Every structure is written in C-alpha cells, then in structure tokens.
Amino acid sequence: MGTLSERILRGTAGEYVDRVVDRAYVHDGTGVLTLEAWKSMGEKRIHDATHLHVLFDHIVPANNSTTATLQHELREFARSSFLRFSDIGGGICHQIMSEGIVLPGEVVVGADSHSCTLGAFGAFATGVGATDMAAIWMTGETWFRVPETIGMHLSGSFTGAAEAKDLALTYVSRLGMDGATYQALEFIGEGTVTLPMDDRLTICNLAVETGAKAGMFYADDVTIQYLARAGQVASLQEPEPCHYIREIDLDLSDIVPVIALPPRVDTVKPVHDLVGMPLDQVFVGTCTNGRYTDLARFSRIVKGKTVAVRTIVVPASRAVLHEAIRTGVITDLVEAGCTIGTPGCGPCLGAHMGVLGEGEVCLSTANRNFRNRMGVGGEIYLSSVATAAASALEGEITEPEVV
Amino acid sequence: MQVKGRAVCVGADIDTDLVIAGRYLRTKDHSIWVAHVFEDLDPSLAGRMNGSVIIAGKNFGCGSSREQAAIAIREAGTVAVVAPSFARIFFRNAINVGLPLIECTLPCTEGSFVTFDLTEGWVETEGKKYTTPPLSKRMQEILAAGGLVNYWRTCR
C-alpha cells in the first residue's frame, strides 16, 4: 500500500531512506564537477560502472577550447573507467535514458534537474547535484526523503490543437513554481490511457518547474508496449489505495493552447491573448519537446510553406534525427527554411547555437524562460510544438489551427 | 556555534540561472563563478557577498541543478542563506558544499546584523530571535565536515 514513490523508495512519506540507485547519469556540464568531487573524495572507487552513464548533450560539439578540454578529460575518464558513454550527437541525457534504458520501478538519479522526465515510466527519477552524484559513483547509493504526493487526476482527452505541453504548462500555473516543493506528482485516472509515452515524458519533464522531486505515471499497457519496441520486458504497476496530501482534477478536454510568459514558467496565458506579438526566433527541441512526434507535428504544419522567422530545430537524440531523416521530416523542415542543430540541448541554456541578442524575443518549446537564460536581454516565451509551428510561419505569436 | 553576518536582501523564486548564468559554467575556475555571482539579478551584489547572510524569499535556488550556484555563494564569502523555503536540489547541493541554509521567514534590512546558531536552531536579526527547524542529523554532520567531499574523506 502506498503512493508509487513510497512503494519504490520503500518508506513512508517524510521518512529518510538510503536506497541503492538502479541508474545514475551525468552530462558534460555536471559530469565535470562530479568527476572533480569524486577525485577529491579520495577513494577513487567506482561502485558499479554498468549502471553509470555519461551523456554529452549540453554544449555539443564543444564551442571553445576550454569546453573542449573539460569534455576531453571527462570523455577519457568515462572510457577508461568503463562508464556507459554517449558522445556528442548521441542526444539529450533524459531522451537517451528514455529510449529503452529506464524501466518501471527503478530508482533513477540524474545530475540534471529535468531527470524527473523519466518518471513517465513509473520509475522514481529525480535530479541531484554533482557532489551527491560523486558519492553515488563511489557507493552506488544515496539518501532520499520519501516525498508526500499530489494526486493529479486526469480525465477526458485532448481536443482541438491542445497537446501535452499545454497540459504541462497549465498544471505548472495551477501549482505555481514552488507548489510541489519536496513533493511528488502522480498522474492517474482514465485520462492517462489516452497519452502516449512521448506525451507522458513531456508532462513529467515540467514537474520540477513546480518544485516537485518527481512526476510519475504508473506503468500500463502503453508503457509496456513502448518498452517492448525498444527490446525491453517490463511489468505493469497497479495503483493501490494511498494517501495524497492534495488532489487536483484536470480534464484534458478543457486544456487550450497556452504560453508561459517570461521570466516565470508559472505565468501562463491562452495563446489567444498574445496573438500578434512579433518574434525574432523560434526554437523547437529540448528534453521537453524534441522527440520524433514533436518534429513530425511541427513539419506537418510548416511543410510546403516557408517560416517567416529564424527557426532552429534540434532533435532530442540521434534516434530521433534518424527517424526524422528516414520519414522525410527533416527534408520538409529544411525546405520550409528551418535550421537543424546537432542532437542535444541546443540553445536552451544560452550557451551556444541560438543565443538571443539584447531585446530579442524567442518562442521556445523548452521548459524554462528565466531572465537572460538564452542570452542577456533576450526574452523567452514557452509554448507547444503546434503553437511554435503556426507562429514560425507568421513570424509572430499565432494560434495553432486544429489539424 | 554562533555565526554573524550582514544581511543582503534578495527576492522570492531566485533561480540558479540568476545565481550564476549558464555562460559562466564551463570552467573549473571557481573564481569566475565568484566574480559573476548574481550578475543577472544585480551586478552590485558580488561586491557585498563577503561576510553576508543572504535573506531571500520563498523557493530560493529553483531551476537548474548546477552546483556552481551553491559553490559561488559559499566561495564569495556568504556565511548562510535564510529563506522560508528552498528548491530541493539546491538544498542538497548547498549542504554538500558546506553552505549552511536556514529555513525561516525573516524581515530584511540591507546591511543589518544577522546572528545564527545551527546546532541550537535559532536566528536573530533586528533585535528579534526566531526558532529554526533543525537539519537532519546527517546533514548536520556533512555541514560540520565542511561538505560531502570532506565528510567522505574524514568521517567514514
């Protein structure tokens, strides 16, 4: 009996537990500090390299020689210590872990705040910092405070042009930026069966924007079939009677296309209210909305037309890029005037490949619109893929048409 | 043990991008983080960090898991951060790098003295004393060791 977090962490809400970690991963950003902390801890011992992943995604390929040198050191370490390594072009850490690696019921930690994305599989997945990760490299375990859980009851199904991102931004605005701090979100109810894995990953991705430690779906037939296609065998998880500290009802048929206004993810308005706002850049990608279904949806809308503003599309992984090449999606995007980036985080964190200039406005499918995040003096509006596509064609914020 | 510092006031929901921007992350040179700490919030803050107690609004440290945020604040000379609540990854990171955090709602007058005692669980400013919730035993041990690296080197 208990919430999914309580069952996986084997404790009751509020309790501190030590748990062996089933999978742990870092990227090229946090991995550098993790390696430094691990070396300083003195023992220079790796507990079990087969469960440790190093995935380069934040600044790929390296943008200058400082970055390149840091990446070189981490790459050499990962190889010589037999950690599971994904080099530049492999894709975003969370995406690769979602392509048949993370399984239901696992305890997963990533040295990145959006590690909560993987709760979509019914895993307990959460972000930690570099020094915590260094201790996990050494011991294979870490401590958790078992979170209280908010029950997010989903009913109905999406109508019109609404999509998972609109639901995610809507619940972030309902809860607020710290509405679920130290807590977990469980997405339950009949509405969940209508959501494919890509949607669930988008929905769980935004959990941390409410302060939540985890965002989770129970593994059901959708999960099992997705993992089977990736060559994995997994078992179903059935909800049990449990205690939620708060319950929220969300009818998917009420969700409309929305936008989060800078500089807060929880300041959310219907796209309708912002129609006509001029844009300097549209960015499609990230661990929120860089999956194949996102690229395909974007290309369906812009195919045969030409974007009216510079538009950067970054596939979330090599598998996504490969599928988009195979099906002609990439051709359609290029013909529509989009620029395609290396699989990875792209310009989301303002380091390279699409940094904004002073006074520029970007409509992005990412998950954060904090001040100066994509460049000093630039403003970030967050939307769904369909809204980004309709807006790219007009060069200004535009309501997506019902397809 | 009593520790004293001067108040530096910041607002609520301060994200880690504001503490240290993404454009300064790709280095192991901690002095770069110290030089640019809070630059996008208020460029004058970096000069007032040494010996400070940062008094913030709710949800301090939300957003990215970048540990450079906690390192920058500690190495700039801040002795503690006080806020009604902290984002959870920042909370762990701060303790792990030896930066004390105090969960408390405090009034803030820039430059006024703030005294606190982590073991006894109180903080005092502007003539008023507030009781603060104790950290877990393990977190106290990690802080006492000066962070998780030293904790592993010396305590285990």
Interface residues (C-beta under 8 A of the other chain):
Chain A: Y16 G29 T30 V32 L33 E36 A37 S40 M41 G42 E43 I59 N64 T66 T67 L70 A111 D112 S113 G127 V128 G129 A130 T131 D132 A134 A135 M138 W143 M177 D178 T181 Y182 G211 K213 R264 L349 G350 A351 R368 F370 R371 N372 R373 V376
Chain B: D13 D15 D17 L18 A21 G22 R23 L25 R26 T27 K28 D40 K58 N59 C62 G63 S64 S65 R66 E67 Q68 A70 S85 F86 A87 R88 I89 R92 N93 N96 V97 S136 R138 G147 L148 V149 W152 R153
